[in-house]
Amino acid sequence: MKSTKTLVALAVALLMLAPYSLFAASHREAPITALDRAADITDWFAFVSYEHPDKVVMILNIDPLLEPANGPNYFPFDPNILYQMHVDNNRDGVAEDVVFQFRFTTEYRLPDVFTAAAGGIAGIPPITSLDGPGSEGLNLRQHYTVSMIKNGVTTDLTGGRTLFAVPSNVGPRTMPGYNGLYKQGIYQLDKGVQVFAGTVNDPFFIDLGAAFDSLHFRMAAGGGVLSQAVDQDDKHNYAPDAVAGYNVNSIVLEVPITMLTADGKKHGAGEKQAVIGTYGSTSRPVVQVRRGESGQNDNFAQVQRMGNPLINELIIGTGSKDKFSTDDPENDSQFANFVLHPLLADLFASLGIPVPTGDRTDLLALVQYEAPICPGCGPNDKGAVADLLRLNTGIPATPADQQKRLGFLVGDQAGFPNGRRPVDDVTDIAARVVAGILVDPVKFGTRIGDGVNTDGDLVGFRSTFPYVRQAMSGRDSHHVGAGQAGCNGYSDGICPKK
């Protein structure tokens, strides 16, 4: 194999051959969403609950790289967007068997106040509640509804409750004890459902600057190929996490598995009925123009979707990304050539990194119902080629303290690509999958990675619902960069520049 330093040369080939985006969930997945920030899905998660083995958690994160200090309005959910979570439970690739919908409403309670939130000043009490006493200073406030569409029947899961979205963490004077607001945003709904919506600490982690500087990874962290010691370290970072210190808007839903399966039963891991396909989407109302007058109707046009955290970013060419984002998963056969012949794999091969040759049918396991995620699926169960994050609900969750960042690749069967949890290092996993690790983990197991192995805010992941952490403080937030503190893999904690 050539020197791992030559991975940097891959960027030159990328720029010459096609402007592909390299890593999963980079937070700017397609041109269309770069122009529509509020509809941009940053991450999609689906996993069996760590607390309740009979339930599944789905997390839809939207609106990337939110600066916690960016007042006066901060970053509310967009009331014009329909946020949806989709489930395919009969393995046909059409994820409309169960759909959960979320709609937000914004109210301005202090229209003469210049900021979204004020408290602890000018006679306005600090904000300690989402409603009632202690909420007086919460000017821009949002509430939302949750509905389920199953077998063509729409059920309002809100049940007459008023569900408030947790606002951004303005700071300790305005919102002392912000954790209390966060906890108030957790709601128990009918049918054993839990829900949370609000601004939270972005759980994604990646050396984003190095990845998009033509794969200019830090040599101190291996230059793009990790040492065995670094690769086995799930608790420390050896490169700066560019997402650390940023917030994101998040919708979290926990539902019983029996609400998601086709027959309403819980199945064992070896049964095909246990496996569901999922994705999240954002859509905007369609505008109609008649005789010079325009207006919205009840139809929505999809802006973005996300299933696997690697297909659009890592596999689909830039010229097709917008079409991919706005089309439905069951039509993904039109993009199959990108899966069968990924350009990035050819570039790895040109650098001397072993990769499989011929059609990459191993990648079809990500877009069809096949083993190892669906060991009970036969030839007639594969369904259409569709980018769905497949989850075997019969595989129990791995306890939080035993989870491995490389998930399924290192024997943690409850991790990506069997669903996806916040702890899963999809950056490293995605690169290795394209390099062929699913074909032969020994022959094609190059330890490609960026050296960011965990969330750069370094306070761990939540092990209980809603599994996302409270938003970073606008007043006291900080970011992690090269030459700055934040890399606990080194004795001085300073992140490398080179």
FENQUIPE-V566938 format. One record per run of one state. SS is the DSSP state (h for helix, s for strand, l for the rest). FROM is the first residue (numbers start at 1). TO is the last residue. Records with the same first field share a line. If there is no record, write none. Layout:
SS = FROM-TO / FROM-TO
This chain:
l = 1-3 / 18-30 / 35-36 / 40-40 / 49-54 / 68-80 / 89-97 / 109-116 / 118-120 / 122-123 / 125-137 / 139-139 / 151-152 / 157-162 / 165-165 / 167-177 / 185-185 / 189-189 / 193-193 / 202-207 / 213-218 / 222-224 / 226-227 / 232-245 / 260-271 / 291-292 / 307-310 / 316-317 / 327-328 / 341-342 / 351-360 / 367-378 / 382-388 / 393-399 / 403-406 / 411-419 / 421-425 / 435-447 / 449-469 / 471-484 / 486-493 / 495-498
h = 4-17 / 31-34 / 37-39 / 178-184 / 190-192 / 208-212 / 219-221 / 228-231 / 257-259 / 272-274 / 311-315 / 318-326 / 329-340 / 343-350 / 361-366 / 379-381 / 400-402 / 407-410 / 426-434
s = 41-48 / 55-67 / 81-88 / 98-108 / 117-117 / 121-121 / 124-124 / 138-138 / 140-150 / 153-156 / 163-164 / 166-166 / 186-188 / 194-201 / 225-225 / 246-256 / 275-290 / 293-306 / 389-392 / 420-420 / 448-448 / 470-470 / 485-485 / 494-494
